[in-house]
Amino acid sequence: MRYIRYAFLIVLAVCLIVVALANREMVTLQLLPVEMAGFLGLSWSVTLPLFLVILGGVVAGVMVGFIWEWLREHKFRAEAVRQRREKEKLEREMKRMAAPSERKGDDVLAILDQPAPAR
């Protein structure tokens, strides 16, 4: 399995290098369209190689996807936390019930005589 992962990483690296070499031309990225930049007085622009723009777009897309999934799965994580707390509560109750009773007599009456746990 390790060799498959290394082979995949090597193929990915070769593909990225080929894309970078094929797209070395410089492009200018502008924050706003020319007409709107003149109207607002903002004309921020940067000149980069095209492959950096492509890879930056891919990285930005992956990050948006990760954040989207993290937010979407919030309800599942919250439910898992709730179930874990309930499981721990039930385990504590089982240990308390399994402990030998100090009272002599009926177990049901001993349970009923115990004070209710604080919530």
Buried (B, 14 or more C-beta within 10 A) or exposed (E): EEEEEEEEEEEEEEEBEEBBEEBEEEEEEEEBEEEEBEEEEEEEEEEEBBBBBBBEEEEEEEEEEEEEEEEEEEEEEEEEEEEEEEEEEEEEEEEEEEEEEEEEEEEEEEEEEEEEEEE
